[in-house]
Amino acid sequence: MRMRASLVAIVAAVTMAGCEQPGPQIGGGPSGPKSIEEVEMLRTDRPSYDRGGPVTVRFTNRLNLTVTHSLCRSRLERRNNEGDWVGARSSLSDMCTAEERTLRPGQSVTYSFRMEGQSGTYRVLTDLGQMGGISRVVAISNLFTLTRQD
C-alpha cells in the first residue's frame, strides 16, 4: 500500500510538471522574504525611440493577485556610464492625482508619454507597493534606447 501511494505521488508530480504554471508568486521563497522585488510586467512597443517621440508602454498584471497602480508612481530610469540606474523622470504623468487603477491577474492597460533626455538605455518602473510579505514590489519594463535625432 505504501509503495502504491508513493507511485501515485510520483505520477502526479510528473504530470503536474508539464502543466502551465500560474504567474509569479510574490513574497519570500527559499531564501526568505525580500525587501524589494522587481517583476517584469511592462513592455514598450519598440526597442528604440527618437528624442521627442511617443513611447507606448503596455502594463500586464502577470501576478496571481490584483494590483493597483498609478502613473504618478511610474518613473523613467537611465543607465549611466558606470552601469547604474539613475532617475531620468520622476513621474510619467503630467498631472498627478490620487487616482489608483486596479488590474486583475492577466489584465492589461496601455499608456504613452513623450521621450526626452540623453541618448542611452532606459527602463520604466512602476511602484506597486507592499504585498505578499515584502516591503516593496516594482513592475519593470524591458530595456529600450533613446537615440539622438538632430
C-alpha positions as CSV (number, residue, x, y, z in Angstrom):
1,M,0.0,0.0,0.0
2,R,2.8,2.4,0.9
3,M,4.5,1.6,-2.5
4,R,1.3,2.4,-4.3
5,A,0.9,5.7,-2.6
6,S,4.5,6.7,-3.5
7,L,3.9,5.7,-7.1
8,V,0.7,7.8,-7.3
9,A,2.6,10.8,-5.8
10,I,5.4,10.4,-8.4
11,V,3.0,10.2,-11.3
12,A,1.1,13.3,-10.0
13,A,4.3,15.2,-9.7
14,V,5.5,14.3,-13.2
15,T,2.1,15.1,-14.7
16,M,1.9,18.5,-13.0
17,A,5.4,19.4,-14.1
18,G,4.2,19.6,-17.7
19,C,1.2,21.8,-16.9
20,E,1.3,25.5,-17.4
21,Q,2.1,27.1,-14.1
22,P,0.4,30.3,-12.8
23,G,2.2,33.6,-12.8
24,P,5.0,34.5,-10.4
25,Q,4.4,34.4,-6.7
26,I,5.3,37.4,-4.6
27,G,7.0,37.1,-1.3
28,G,9.5,35.0,0.5
29,G,10.9,32.0,-1.2
30,P,13.6,29.5,-0.1
31,S,15.8,32.5,0.9
32,G,13.1,34.2,2.9
33,P,11.2,37.4,2.4
34,K,12.6,40.2,0.2
35,S,12.6,43.9,0.8
36,I,12.2,44.8,-2.9
37,E,11.1,42.5,-5.7
38,E,11.2,43.5,-9.4
39,V,8.7,41.8,-11.7
40,E,8.8,42.4,-15.5
41,M,5.2,43.5,-16.3
42,L,5.8,46.5,-18.6
43,R,6.6,46.2,-22.3
44,T,7.4,49.1,-24.7
45,D,6.0,49.0,-28.2
46,R,9.5,49.3,-29.8
47,P,13.1,48.7,-28.7
48,S,14.3,52.2,-29.8
49,Y,12.9,55.7,-29.9
50,D,13.9,59.1,-31.2
51,R,14.0,62.1,-28.8
52,G,10.6,63.8,-28.5
53,G,8.8,60.8,-29.9
54,P,6.0,58.9,-28.1
55,V,6.7,55.8,-26.1
56,T,3.8,53.4,-25.6
57,V,4.0,51.0,-22.6
58,R,1.7,48.1,-22.0
59,F,1.3,47.1,-18.4
60,T,0.1,43.5,-17.9
61,N,-0.5,42.1,-14.5
62,R,1.5,38.8,-14.5
63,L,0.9,38.1,-10.8
64,N,-1.7,35.8,-9.3
65,L,-3.3,38.7,-7.4
66,T,-4.9,42.0,-8.1
67,V,-2.6,45.0,-8.1
68,T,-3.2,48.8,-8.0
69,H,-1.0,51.3,-9.8
70,S,-0.8,54.9,-10.7
71,L,1.1,56.8,-13.4
72,C,2.2,59.1,-10.7
73,R,4.2,56.2,-9.2
74,S,5.6,55.3,-12.7
75,R,9.1,56.7,-13.5
76,L,11.8,56.5,-16.1
77,E,15.4,55.5,-15.3
78,R,18.6,55.7,-17.5
79,R,21.7,53.5,-17.3
80,N,24.7,55.8,-16.7
81,N,28.3,55.2,-17.9
82,E,29.1,53.1,-14.8
83,G,26.1,50.8,-15.5
84,D,24.0,52.1,-12.6
85,W,20.3,53.1,-12.9
86,V,19.7,56.8,-12.3
87,G,16.4,58.7,-12.3
88,A,15.6,60.4,-15.6
89,R,11.9,61.3,-15.0
90,S,10.2,61.1,-11.6
91,S,6.7,60.6,-13.0
92,L,5.2,59.7,-16.3
93,S,2.1,61.6,-15.6
94,D,1.8,65.3,-16.5
95,M,-0.7,65.9,-13.7
96,C,-0.7,63.7,-10.6
97,T,-3.9,62.8,-8.7
98,A,-4.5,60.3,-6.1
99,E,-6.3,58.1,-8.7
100,E,-5.4,54.4,-8.4
101,R,-6.2,51.9,-11.1
102,T,-6.8,48.2,-10.5
103,L,-5.5,45.4,-12.6
104,R,-6.7,41.8,-12.0
105,P,-4.4,38.9,-13.0
106,G,-3.9,38.9,-16.7
107,Q,-5.5,42.3,-17.3
108,S,-3.5,45.0,-19.3
109,V,-3.5,48.7,-19.7
110,T,-1.6,50.9,-22.2
111,Y,-0.3,54.4,-21.7
112,S,2.0,56.7,-23.6
113,F,4.5,59.5,-22.8
114,R,7.0,61.7,-24.8
115,M,10.6,60.6,-24.6
116,E,13.1,63.3,-23.8
117,G,16.6,63.2,-22.4
118,Q,20.0,62.0,-23.2
119,S,20.8,59.2,-25.7
120,G,21.2,55.8,-23.9
121,T,19.4,52.8,-22.4
122,Y,16.3,53.3,-20.4
123,R,13.6,51.4,-18.5
124,V,10.2,52.2,-16.9
125,L,9.4,51.3,-13.3
126,T,6.0,51.4,-11.5
127,D,5.8,51.0,-7.8
128,L,3.0,48.6,-6.8
129,G,3.6,49.0,-3.1
130,Q,3.6,46.4,-0.3
131,M,2.3,42.9,-0.9
132,G,2.9,39.3,-0.1
133,G,5.2,39.9,2.9
134,I,7.7,42.1,1.1
135,S,8.1,45.8,1.7
136,R,8.0,46.9,-2.0
137,V,7.1,45.4,-5.4
138,V,8.2,47.2,-8.5
139,A,7.0,46.4,-12.0
140,I,9.8,47.0,-14.5
141,S,9.9,47.2,-18.3
142,N,12.2,45.8,-20.9
143,L,15.2,47.9,-21.7
144,F,14.9,50.3,-24.6
145,T,17.1,53.0,-26.2
146,L,16.8,56.7,-26.9
147,T,18.6,57.9,-30.0
148,R,19.5,61.4,-30.8
149,Q,17.5,62.8,-33.7
150,D,19.1,66.1,-34.9
